[in-house]
Amino acid sequence: MSLPESNSNPSNFNKDNPFRARLQENRLLSKPGSAKETRHFVVDIAGSGMQYTCGDSLGVYPSNPPAEVGEILQALRCSGSEPVLLPKSEQAIALHEALTHRVALSGPTRKFLLALQDKLADAKELKALNELLDLPSDALREWLEQRHFIDILHAFPSTVISPQEFIDQTRKLVPRLYSIASSPIVYPECIHLTVAVVRYETLGRQRVGVCSTFFG
Ligand SMILES: Cc1cc2nc3c(=O)[nH]c(=O)nc-3n(C[C@H](O)[C@H](O)[C@H](O)COP(=O)(O)OP(=O)(O)OC[C@H]3O[C@@H](n4cnc5c(N)ncnc54)[C@H](O)[C@@H]3O)c2cc1C
């Protein structure tokens, strides 16, 4: 799950071999009714051999929300067991694994819309897609910023795209950094974080920050 971004980390765990840590505490700090949701998390690193110092950040590898993964599988008409290759990898993994742990489900680009041009079975949808592609770049960027991949698949339901073609359009799901709020002298075996949980709404749909809501 996580690793300290530290110069003083003597353990075998690192960004290529992250430690699967246990969440020990999850406490709401903001007052009831507050517009913000700020949480205090305590991550147990006992047994990892990790050490941290003041000023370090913790890197957290999140998973995507299962509901969004399920919606994408449905839109792609896939079971999730279909093999896909990630960039620079020769070992195929299951589509479900890729969508859950390896690729970002937000941040679709103009390139994705271009890739859909010969994937739409419906002429009206193709016309709408081409109108979008003709928008000035600022307007198209704004349109894309409001959407995740699933919104685009829903907007163009006649899309027939293979699991591999879809994965090829996504970016890597990257770890998020969190400033460590505890002292290693007081808490050598756990890390305290203060996290502002990201929640917002676009297109009438509730969205969540992948990592700030992943803690539990
Ligand atoms: C060195 C460092 C230390 C950090 N320390 C902390 C820390 O101690 N505590 C902390 O809380 N964070 C910290 N952060 C930020 C943290 O790493 C994450 O970026 C943050 O938690 C959001 O990640 P997420 O996965 O929850 O959200 P994401 O899934 O990455 O979603 C965030 C994205 O959602 C979109 N978005 C958000 N609001 C809206 C909106 N209203 N309308 C449309 N789109 C919107 C934007 O595209 C935004 O980029 C730190 C970052 C760095 C680089």
The ligand as a Gaussian input file, in Angstrom:
#p B3LYP/6-31G(d) Opt

LIG

0 1
 C        4.627000      16.527000      -1.376000
 C        3.126000      16.446000      -1.227000
 C        2.579000      16.336000       0.038000
 C        1.179000      16.284000       0.190000
 N        0.673000      16.199000       1.454000
 C       -0.661000      16.143000       1.637000
 C       -1.223000      16.060000       2.966000
 O       -0.509000      16.011000       3.973000
 N       -2.583000      16.012000       3.071000
 C       -3.413000      16.058000       1.985000
 O       -4.633000      16.003000       2.153000
 N       -2.901000      16.129000       0.713000
 C       -1.559000      16.145000       0.507000
 N       -1.060000      16.197000      -0.776000
 C       -1.992000      16.057000      -1.909000
 C       -2.252000      14.553000      -2.171000
 O       -1.032000      13.968000      -2.671000
 C       -3.333000      14.280000      -3.222000
 O       -3.068000      15.033000      -4.374000
 C       -4.752000      14.607000      -2.737000
 O       -5.080000      13.816000      -1.596000
 C       -5.796000      14.312000      -3.839000
 O       -5.608000      13.000000      -4.272000
 P       -6.868000      12.068000      -4.601000
 O       -6.331000      10.820000      -5.202000
 O       -7.786000      11.936000      -3.419000
 O       -7.663000      12.902000      -5.684000
 P       -7.644000      12.663000      -7.276000
 O       -8.340000      11.399000      -7.610000
 O       -6.245000      12.855000      -7.753000
 O       -8.575000      13.836000      -7.701000
 C       -8.121000      15.178000      -7.633000
 C       -8.535000      15.790000      -8.951000
 O       -9.957000      15.863000      -8.971000
 C      -10.351000      16.946000      -9.760000
 N      -11.217000      17.835000      -8.993000
 C      -11.152000      18.092000      -7.668000
 N      -12.131000      18.938000      -7.320000
 C      -12.830000      19.211000      -8.465000
 C      -13.975000      20.008000      -8.784000
 N      -14.593000      20.711000      -7.831000
 N      -14.398000      20.020000     -10.071000
 C      -13.796000      19.309000     -11.039000
 N      -12.719000      18.534000     -10.801000
 C      -12.244000      18.497000      -9.536000
 C       -9.110000      17.700000     -10.185000
 O       -8.782000      17.253000     -11.483000
 C       -8.079000      17.216000      -9.189000
 O       -6.781000      17.229000      -9.726000
 C        0.328000      16.295000      -0.937000
 C        0.889000      16.383000      -2.220000
 C        2.255000      16.469000      -2.353000
 C        2.828000      16.600000      -3.742000

